[in-house]
Amino acid sequence: MVRVTCSHCGRGYMLSNEQIVRAVEESRGKKRKHYVVECPFCRQAIKVPLRPIRQAYTRMERLGILPEEEPQEEASPASSDDGDPGAEEQAE
């Protein structure tokens, strides 16, 4: 987890594991140095340096505590047999 202090209201909070993973995935292949998050208390945008976020992500990888990604459903090609038993009777 990464501790963040809001520059507007001064309150501190921790980034969740999901936020860390999202920040690293969004910054891959790009030359970003900061990730923008919204303060949960005052709703102002805060720039958080990516270096500590990437370090936390590396620690999470080593410990094996990365949150599991939800499997994305692939669009299946349309077929004539859609599993509806009534469709076969209607086709005859």
Sine and cosine of phi, psi and omega as CSV:
sin_phi,cos_phi,sin_psi,cos_psi,sin_omega,cos_omega
0.00,0.00,0.46,-0.89,-0.04,-1.00
-0.86,-0.51,0.78,-0.63,0.02,-1.00
-1.00,0.09,0.73,-0.68,-0.02,-1.00
-0.81,-0.59,0.68,-0.73,0.10,-1.00
-0.90,-0.43,0.80,-0.60,-0.01,-1.00
-0.94,0.35,0.75,-0.67,0.00,-1.00
-0.98,0.18,-0.19,0.98,-0.02,-1.00
-1.00,-0.10,-0.78,0.62,-0.06,-1.00
-0.98,-0.21,-0.23,0.97,0.06,-1.00
0.99,0.15,0.05,1.00,-0.01,-1.00
-1.00,0.07,0.55,-0.84,-0.01,-1.00
-0.96,-0.27,0.45,-0.89,0.07,-1.00
-0.36,-0.93,0.17,-0.99,-0.04,-1.00
-0.94,-0.34,0.64,-0.77,0.12,-0.99
-0.97,0.23,0.67,-0.74,0.02,-1.00
-0.97,0.23,0.24,-0.97,0.04,-1.00
-0.87,0.49,-0.61,0.79,0.01,-1.00
-0.90,0.43,-0.64,0.77,0.03,-1.00
-0.92,0.40,-0.62,0.79,0.01,-1.00
-0.90,0.44,-0.72,0.69,0.01,-1.00
-0.89,0.46,-0.69,0.72,-0.01,-1.00
-0.89,0.45,-0.65,0.76,0.00,-1.00
-0.90,0.43,-0.68,0.74,-0.01,-1.00
-0.93,0.37,-0.68,0.73,-0.01,-1.00
-0.91,0.42,-0.62,0.79,0.00,-1.00
-0.95,0.32,-0.43,0.90,-0.06,-1.00
-1.00,-0.08,-0.07,1.00,0.00,-1.00
-0.90,0.43,0.71,-0.70,0.03,-1.00
0.98,0.22,0.09,1.00,0.01,-1.00
-0.84,-0.55,0.43,-0.90,-0.02,-1.00
-0.99,-0.10,0.82,0.57,0.02,-1.00
-1.00,0.01,0.55,-0.83,0.06,-1.00
-0.92,-0.38,-0.25,0.97,-0.03,-1.00
-0.72,-0.70,0.42,-0.91,0.10,-1.00
-0.85,-0.53,0.71,-0.70,-0.06,-1.00
-1.00,-0.10,0.84,-0.55,0.07,-1.00
-0.85,-0.53,0.31,-0.95,0.02,-1.00
-0.97,-0.22,0.77,-0.64,0.03,-1.00
-0.90,0.44,0.79,-0.62,-0.02,-1.00
-0.95,0.31,-0.20,0.98,-0.03,-1.00
-0.99,-0.13,-0.72,0.69,-0.06,-1.00
-0.93,-0.38,-0.06,1.00,0.06,-1.00
0.90,0.44,0.35,0.94,0.07,-1.00
-1.00,0.02,0.51,-0.86,0.03,-1.00
-0.97,0.24,0.69,-0.72,-0.03,-1.00
-0.80,-0.60,0.72,-0.70,0.09,-1.00
-1.00,0.00,0.85,-0.52,0.00,-1.00
-0.93,-0.36,0.77,-0.63,0.02,-1.00
-0.87,0.49,0.65,-0.76,-0.03,-1.00
-0.97,0.23,-0.36,0.93,-0.04,-1.00
-0.84,0.54,-0.80,0.60,0.02,-1.00
-0.92,0.39,-0.47,0.88,0.05,-1.00
-0.92,0.38,-0.69,0.73,0.03,-1.00
-0.92,0.39,-0.59,0.81,0.05,-1.00
-0.90,0.43,-0.66,0.75,0.04,-1.00
-0.91,0.42,-0.61,0.79,0.03,-1.00
-0.90,0.44,-0.66,0.75,0.03,-1.00
-0.89,0.45,-0.68,0.74,0.05,-1.00
-0.88,0.47,-0.66,0.75,0.01,-1.00
-0.90,0.45,-0.63,0.78,0.04,-1.00
-0.89,0.45,-0.71,0.71,-0.02,-1.00
-0.89,0.45,-0.64,0.77,-0.02,-1.00
-0.99,0.14,-0.22,0.98,0.01,-1.00
0.96,0.29,0.54,0.84,-0.03,-1.00
-0.93,-0.37,0.41,0.91,0.06,-1.00
-0.92,0.38,0.69,-0.73,0.05,-1.00
-0.90,0.43,0.64,-0.77,-0.02,-1.00
-0.95,0.32,0.68,-0.74,0.01,-1.00
-0.98,0.18,0.61,-0.79,0.05,-1.00
-0.96,0.28,0.73,-0.68,0.01,-1.00
-0.91,0.41,0.75,-0.66,0.00,-1.00
-0.99,0.11,0.73,-0.68,0.00,-1.00
-0.98,0.22,0.80,-0.60,0.02,-1.00
-1.00,0.06,0.58,-0.81,0.03,-1.00
-0.96,0.30,0.88,-0.48,0.00,-1.00
-0.99,0.13,0.59,-0.81,0.01,-1.00
-0.91,0.41,0.57,-0.82,-0.01,-1.00
-0.93,0.37,0.74,-0.67,0.01,-1.00
-0.80,-0.60,0.30,-0.95,-0.02,-1.00
-0.95,0.30,-0.48,0.88,0.01,-1.00
-0.99,-0.13,0.98,-0.18,-0.03,-1.00
-0.98,-0.18,0.24,0.97,0.06,-1.00
1.00,0.06,0.04,1.00,0.00,-1.00
-1.00,0.00,0.92,-0.39,-0.05,-1.00
-0.91,0.41,-0.42,0.91,0.00,-1.00
-0.96,0.29,-0.38,0.92,-0.02,-1.00
-0.94,0.35,-0.56,0.83,0.01,-1.00
-0.93,0.38,-0.62,0.78,-0.02,-1.00
-0.93,0.37,-0.58,0.81,-0.02,-1.00
-0.96,0.29,-0.48,0.88,-0.04,-1.00
-0.96,0.28,-0.39,0.92,-0.05,-1.00
-0.99,0.16,0.00,0.00,0.00,0.00
